[in-house]
Amino acid sequence: MESAIIETKYALDTFYFLVSGALVMWMAAGFAMLEAGLVRSKNTAEILTKNIALFAIACIMYMLMGYNIMYPSDGNGYFPALDLSFMFGGDNTAEDVLASGGETYYSGMSDFFFQVVFVATAMSIVSGAVAERMRLWSFLIFAIVMTGVIYPLQGYWKWGGGFLDADFGFQDFAGSGVVHLCGATAALAGVLLLGARKGKYGPGGQINPIPGANLPLATLGTFILWLGWFGFNGGSELKVSDIGEANAVAAVFVNTNAAAAAGVFAAAVTARLLFGKTDLTMTLNGALAGLVAITAEPSTPTPLLATVFGALGGVLVVFSIVTLDKLKIDDPVGAISVHGTCGLLGLLLVPVTNGDVSFTGQLIGAATIFGWVFATSFAVWLVLKL
């Protein structure tokens, strides 16, 4: 009877992991629609090509090397021991699962699938920020390096048992730092090297709006991302097969939704006060900002606190977008502000509700991710530019 219970829990948790991964994969469609809606119509085909191609590259590179860098069989906390055996397959046997007494509670293949859609999400963030200024194949070459090496190594430092987790207690439940800050930092390095789009900035600090071609499409993309985020955050609980975990997953879903809703309202109000009108693109980014802000720790806040955190993200993203524009950092979709600025906010909010986490540890983790990703990304972008 006990073995039947263990097998049932294993099957249930594996299925939950796979469904969560499928929801996160659906976020690729959300990014594609959002970015296509916020660029000019002449660039629509290119941005859509980038999005589907980067997803394919992420899947291949993460299988070939990324997964084993991020989750190695051994390592010293800073550098993993390379093991490329994963690409040849293999998974837990029934004997392995039963021998573990239920400690092995989901398929290794399901874990890979869940993780590979995360790396694709990080790369999708880059796509929107460098839109309308980059040759397709240069972008795809960067995607190979980003998904094969840059993202997995900093992921190992936290999620693979590396030094950020072991030595500093850095907490990042579902990736405000590992995924979102990472993607935004790589994007920032590229944007600084690329410069602004022609006609974006005029003399005397003048900022010329370049409106997106299809706001209904951008809105659809935001709703798709909102839906996919339930898999992003909910799946990061890793299991659902007992009462405590099921309750935790439910709390994560509620808090994720509350933060997004608050981000929408806060961004809309902030834009109305600053510009005298409610701006749709700011409102859409408010939803995403709230989602990013809660992603570092969606399990410990109350729904009311999650609402407050999401509202903070919604306010902050508006000011961040305005500030980057004044600094002539041209980000067509606001990705750096949504995923970078609000990713940092999310990391710094964790100690508010999780007493086991320190602000110092969170700052060290954020600085490490930013430093590694910016330096390596800038070097790769520079080589591609030259």
C-alpha positions as CSV (number, residue, x, y, z in Angstrom):
1,M,0.0,0.0,0.0
2,E,2.8,2.4,0.9
3,S,4.6,1.8,-2.4
4,A,1.3,2.5,-4.3
5,I,1.0,5.8,-2.4
6,I,4.6,6.8,-3.3
7,E,4.1,5.9,-7.0
8,T,0.8,7.9,-7.1
9,K,2.5,11.0,-5.5
10,Y,5.4,10.7,-7.9
11,A,3.0,10.5,-10.9
12,L,0.9,13.5,-9.6
13,D,3.9,15.7,-8.9
14,T,5.5,14.8,-12.3
15,F,2.2,15.7,-14.0
16,Y,2.0,19.0,-12.1
17,F,5.5,19.8,-13.1
18,L,4.9,19.2,-16.7
19,V,1.6,21.2,-16.8
20,S,3.4,24.1,-15.1
21,G,6.2,23.9,-17.6
22,A,3.6,24.0,-20.4
23,L,2.1,27.1,-18.9
24,V,5.5,28.7,-18.8
25,M,6.1,27.7,-22.4
26,W,2.9,29.5,-23.3
27,M,4.6,32.7,-22.0
28,A,6.8,32.6,-25.1
29,A,3.6,33.4,-27.0
30,G,2.9,36.2,-24.6
31,F,6.3,37.7,-25.1
32,A,5.9,37.4,-28.9
33,M,2.5,39.1,-28.9
34,L,3.6,41.8,-26.5
35,E,6.7,42.7,-28.4
36,A,5.0,42.5,-31.8
37,G,2.4,44.9,-30.6
38,L,4.8,47.4,-29.2
39,V,7.2,47.7,-32.2
40,R,6.4,49.3,-35.5
41,S,4.6,47.3,-38.1
42,K,7.7,47.1,-40.4
43,N,9.5,45.2,-37.7
44,T,6.8,42.7,-36.8
45,A,8.1,39.8,-38.9
46,E,11.6,40.1,-37.5
47,I,10.5,40.3,-33.8
48,L,8.3,37.2,-34.3
49,T,11.1,35.3,-36.0
50,K,13.4,36.2,-33.1
51,N,10.9,34.9,-30.5
52,I,10.3,31.5,-32.0
53,A,14.0,31.0,-33.0
54,L,15.3,32.0,-29.5
55,F,12.9,29.4,-28.0
56,A,14.3,26.7,-30.2
57,I,17.9,27.7,-29.5
58,A,17.2,27.8,-25.7
59,C,15.8,24.3,-25.8
60,I,18.8,22.9,-27.8
61,M,21.5,24.7,-25.9
62,Y,20.1,23.9,-22.5
63,M,19.9,20.2,-23.4
64,L,23.5,20.2,-24.8
65,M,25.1,22.0,-21.9
66,G,23.0,24.5,-19.9
67,Y,21.2,22.0,-17.7
68,N,24.3,20.2,-16.7
69,I,26.0,23.5,-15.9
70,M,23.1,24.6,-13.8
71,Y,22.4,21.3,-12.0
72,P,25.7,19.4,-12.1
73,S,26.5,16.2,-10.3
74,D,29.3,17.9,-8.5
75,G,31.0,21.3,-8.2
76,N,32.8,23.7,-5.8
77,G,30.0,26.2,-5.5
78,Y,31.5,28.5,-8.1
79,F,32.1,26.2,-11.0
80,P,30.2,23.0,-11.7
81,A,31.8,19.8,-12.7
82,L,30.8,19.4,-16.3
83,D,28.8,16.3,-17.1
84,L,27.1,16.1,-20.5
85,S,25.3,12.8,-19.9
86,F,21.8,14.3,-19.7
87,M,21.5,14.7,-23.5
88,F,21.6,10.8,-23.8
89,G,18.5,10.4,-21.7
90,G,17.6,8.3,-18.7
91,D,15.2,8.9,-15.8
92,N,14.2,7.6,-12.4
93,T,13.2,3.9,-12.3
94,A,10.4,2.6,-10.1
95,E,13.1,1.0,-7.9
96,D,14.9,4.3,-7.4
97,V,11.7,6.1,-6.4
98,L,10.6,3.4,-4.0
99,A,14.1,3.1,-2.5
100,S,14.1,6.8,-1.8
101,G,11.0,6.5,0.3
102,G,9.3,9.2,-1.6
103,E,12.2,11.7,-1.5
104,T,12.5,11.4,-5.2
105,Y,9.1,12.9,-6.0
106,Y,9.2,13.8,-9.7
107,S,10.7,12.8,-13.0
108,G,14.2,14.1,-13.9
109,M,12.9,14.7,-17.4
110,S,10.0,16.8,-16.1
111,D,12.5,18.9,-14.1
112,F,14.5,19.5,-17.3
113,F,11.3,20.5,-19.2
114,F,10.3,23.0,-16.4
115,Q,13.8,24.5,-16.3
116,V,14.3,24.8,-20.1
117,V,11.2,27.0,-20.4
118,F,12.7,29.3,-17.8
119,V,15.9,29.9,-19.7
120,A,13.7,30.7,-22.8
121,T,11.8,33.3,-20.7
122,A,15.1,35.0,-19.7
123,M,16.1,35.2,-23.4
124,S,12.7,36.5,-24.4
125,I,13.3,39.5,-22.2
126,V,16.4,40.4,-24.2
127,S,14.5,40.2,-27.5
128,G,12.1,43.1,-26.7
129,A,14.7,45.5,-25.3
130,V,16.9,45.3,-28.4
131,A,14.1,45.3,-30.9
132,E,14.3,47.3,-34.1
133,R,18.1,47.8,-34.1
134,M,19.8,44.4,-34.4
135,R,20.4,41.9,-37.2
136,L,18.6,38.6,-36.7
137,W,21.6,36.3,-36.8
138,S,23.7,38.5,-34.5
139,F,20.8,38.2,-32.0
140,L,20.6,34.4,-32.4
141,I,24.4,34.0,-31.9
142,F,24.0,35.9,-28.6
143,A,21.1,33.6,-27.7
144,I,23.4,30.6,-28.1
145,V,25.9,32.0,-25.5
146,M,23.2,33.3,-23.2
147,T,21.2,30.1,-22.9
148,G,24.2,27.8,-23.0
149,V,26.6,29.5,-20.6
150,I,25.7,32.9,-19.1
151,Y,22.2,32.0,-17.7
152,P,23.1,28.5,-16.5
153,L,26.2,29.5,-14.5
154,Q,24.4,32.2,-12.4
155,G,21.5,29.8,-12.1
156,Y,23.9,27.2,-10.6
157,W,25.1,29.7,-8.0
158,K,21.6,29.9,-6.6
159,W,19.3,27.0,-7.7
160,G,22.1,24.4,-8.3
161,G,23.5,24.6,-4.8
162,G,26.2,27.2,-5.5
163,F,27.7,29.8,-3.3
164,L,24.9,32.3,-3.3
165,D,22.6,29.7,-1.8
166,A,25.1,27.9,0.4
167,D,27.1,30.9,1.8
168,F,24.8,33.9,1.7
169,G,21.3,32.4,2.0
170,F,20.2,34.2,-1.1
171,Q,16.5,33.6,-1.7
172,D,14.8,33.7,-5.1
173,F,11.8,31.4,-5.1
174,A,10.9,31.6,-8.8
175,G,13.4,33.9,-10.4
176,S,13.0,37.6,-9.9
177,G,16.8,37.6,-10.0
178,V,17.9,34.4,-11.7
179,V,15.5,34.8,-14.6
180,H,14.2,38.4,-14.7
181,L,17.2,40.5,-13.5
182,C,19.4,38.2,-15.6
183,G,17.5,38.8,-18.8
184,A,17.2,42.5,-18.2
185,T,20.9,42.9,-17.4
186,A,21.8,41.1,-20.7
187,A,19.4,43.4,-22.4
188,L,20.9,46.5,-20.8
189,A,24.3,45.6,-22.0
190,G,23.0,45.2,-25.6
191,V,21.0,48.4,-25.5
192,L,24.0,50.5,-24.3
193,L,26.1,49.2,-27.2
194,L,23.4,49.5,-29.8
195,G,22.3,53.0,-28.9
196,A,18.9,54.4,-29.6
197,R,16.6,53.9,-32.6
198,K,16.9,56.7,-35.2
199,G,14.6,59.6,-34.4
200,K,13.9,58.5,-30.8
201,Y,15.8,61.3,-29.2
202,G,16.1,64.9,-30.5
203,P,18.2,67.9,-29.5
204,G,17.9,69.4,-26.0
205,G,16.8,66.2,-24.3
206,Q,13.7,65.9,-26.5
207,I,12.1,62.4,-26.4
208,N,10.0,61.4,-29.4
209,P,7.5,58.7,-28.8
210,I,7.5,55.8,-31.3
211,P,4.1,54.1,-30.7
212,G,3.6,50.4,-31.2
213,A,1.7,49.1,-34.2
214,N,-0.9,47.0,-32.5
215,L,-2.0,47.7,-28.9
216,P,-4.7,44.9,-28.9
217,L,-1.9,42.4,-29.7
218,A,0.2,43.8,-26.8
219,T,-2.7,43.5,-24.5
220,L,-3.3,39.9,-25.5
221,G,0.4,39.2,-24.9
222,T,0.1,40.7,-21.4
223,F,-2.9,38.5,-20.6
224,I,-1.0,35.4,-21.9
225,L,2.0,36.2,-19.7
226,W,-0.3,36.7,-16.7
227,L,-1.8,33.3,-17.2
228,G,1.6,31.7,-17.8
229,W,2.9,33.2,-14.6
230,F,0.8,30.8,-12.6
231,G,2.9,28.0,-13.9
232,F,6.1,30.1,-13.4
233,N,5.5,30.7,-9.8
234,G,3.1,27.8,-8.9
235,G,5.3,25.2,-10.5
236,S,8.3,26.5,-8.5
237,E,6.8,25.0,-5.4
238,L,7.9,21.8,-7.1
239,K,5.2,19.5,-5.7
240,V,1.5,19.4,-4.9
241,S,0.9,15.9,-3.6
242,D,0.3,16.6,0.1
243,I,-1.9,19.0,2.1
244,G,0.9,21.4,3.0
245,E,2.2,21.7,-0.5
246,A,-1.2,22.0,-2.0
247,N,-2.0,24.8,0.3
248,A,1.3,26.5,-0.5
249,V,0.6,26.2,-4.3
250,A,-2.9,27.8,-3.7
251,A,-1.3,30.7,-1.8
252,V,1.3,31.2,-4.5
253,F,-1.5,31.4,-7.1
254,V,-3.5,33.9,-5.1
255,N,-0.5,36.1,-4.3
256,T,0.7,36.1,-7.9
257,N,-2.7,37.2,-9.1
258,A,-3.1,39.9,-6.4
259,A,0.3,41.4,-7.3
260,A,-0.5,41.6,-11.0
261,A,-3.8,43.2,-10.3
262,A,-2.3,45.8,-8.0
263,G,0.5,46.5,-10.5
264,V,-2.1,47.3,-13.2
265,F,-4.0,49.8,-10.9
266,A,-0.9,51.4,-9.5
267,A,0.7,51.9,-12.9
268,A,-2.5,53.4,-14.3
269,V,-2.9,55.8,-11.5
270,T,0.8,56.8,-11.5
271,A,0.7,57.4,-15.3
272,R,-2.5,59.5,-14.9
273,L,-0.8,61.7,-12.3
274,L,2.4,62.1,-14.3
275,F,1.1,62.5,-17.8
276,G,-2.5,63.7,-17.3
277,K,-3.9,60.6,-19.0
278,T,-4.0,56.8,-18.5
279,D,-1.4,55.2,-20.7
280,L,-2.2,51.7,-21.9
281,T,1.4,50.6,-22.3
282,M,2.3,51.7,-18.8
283,T,-0.7,49.9,-17.5
284,L,0.3,46.7,-19.3
285,N,3.8,47.0,-17.9
286,G,2.3,47.6,-14.5
287,A,0.8,44.1,-14.6
288,L,4.1,42.6,-15.5
289,A,5.9,44.7,-12.9
290,G,3.7,43.4,-10.2
291,L,4.3,39.8,-11.4
292,V,8.0,40.2,-11.4
293,A,8.0,41.9,-8.0
294,I,6.2,38.9,-6.3
295,T,8.2,36.2,-8.1
296,A,11.1,36.2,-5.7
297,E,8.9,35.1,-2.8
298,P,5.2,34.5,-3.6
299,S,4.7,31.9,-0.8
300,T,5.2,33.8,2.4
301,P,3.2,37.1,2.0
302,T,-0.4,37.4,2.9
303,P,-2.7,38.3,-0.1
304,L,-2.9,41.9,1.3
305,L,0.9,42.2,1.4
306,A,1.2,40.7,-2.1
307,T,-1.1,43.4,-3.3
308,V,1.1,46.0,-1.7
309,F,4.2,44.5,-3.3
310,G,2.5,44.4,-6.7
311,A,1.5,48.1,-6.3
312,L,5.0,49.1,-5.5
313,G,6.2,47.4,-8.7
314,G,3.5,49.2,-10.7
315,V,4.6,52.6,-9.4
316,L,8.3,51.9,-9.7
317,V,8.1,50.6,-13.3
318,V,6.6,53.9,-14.5
319,F,9.3,56.0,-12.9
320,S,12.0,53.6,-14.2
321,I,10.7,53.8,-17.8
322,V,10.6,57.6,-17.6
323,T,14.1,57.7,-16.1
324,L,15.7,55.4,-18.7
325,D,14.2,57.6,-21.4
326,K,15.7,60.7,-19.9
327,L,19.1,58.8,-19.8
328,K,18.5,58.0,-23.6
329,I,18.5,54.3,-22.9
330,D,16.0,53.2,-25.6
331,D,13.9,50.2,-24.6
332,P,11.0,49.8,-26.9
333,V,8.9,47.6,-24.6
334,G,10.1,48.6,-21.2
335,A,11.7,45.2,-20.5
336,I,14.7,46.6,-18.6
337,S,12.4,48.4,-16.2
338,V,9.9,45.6,-15.8
339,H,12.3,42.8,-15.4
340,G,15.4,44.5,-14.1
341,T,14.2,47.3,-11.8
342,C,11.3,45.4,-10.5
343,G,13.3,42.2,-10.4
344,L,15.6,43.9,-7.9
345,L,12.6,45.2,-6.0
346,G,11.3,41.7,-5.7
347,L,14.6,40.4,-4.3
348,L,14.7,43.2,-1.7
349,L,11.1,42.6,-0.6
350,V,11.8,38.9,0.3
351,P,13.1,39.7,3.9
352,V,9.9,41.6,4.7
353,T,8.0,38.4,4.9
354,N,10.7,35.7,5.2
355,G,12.6,36.1,8.5
356,D,15.3,33.6,7.4
357,V,16.5,35.9,4.7
358,S,18.7,39.0,5.1
359,F,18.9,42.2,3.0
360,T,22.6,41.7,2.8
361,G,22.3,38.3,1.3
362,Q,19.8,39.6,-1.2
363,L,22.0,42.5,-2.2
364,I,25.0,40.2,-2.7
365,G,22.9,37.9,-4.8
366,A,21.5,40.7,-7.0
367,A,25.0,42.3,-7.4
368,T,26.5,39.0,-8.3
369,I,23.9,38.2,-11.0
370,F,24.1,41.8,-12.4
371,G,27.9,41.8,-12.4
372,W,28.4,38.4,-14.1
373,V,25.6,38.8,-16.7
374,F,26.5,42.4,-17.6
375,A,30.2,41.7,-18.0
376,T,29.8,38.6,-20.1
377,S,26.9,39.9,-22.1
378,F,28.7,43.2,-22.8
379,A,31.7,41.3,-24.1
380,V,29.6,39.1,-26.4
381,W,27.6,42.0,-27.7
382,L,30.9,43.9,-28.3
383,V,32.4,41.1,-30.3
384,L,29.2,40.8,-32.4
385,K,29.2,44.6,-33.0
386,L,32.8,44.6,-34.1
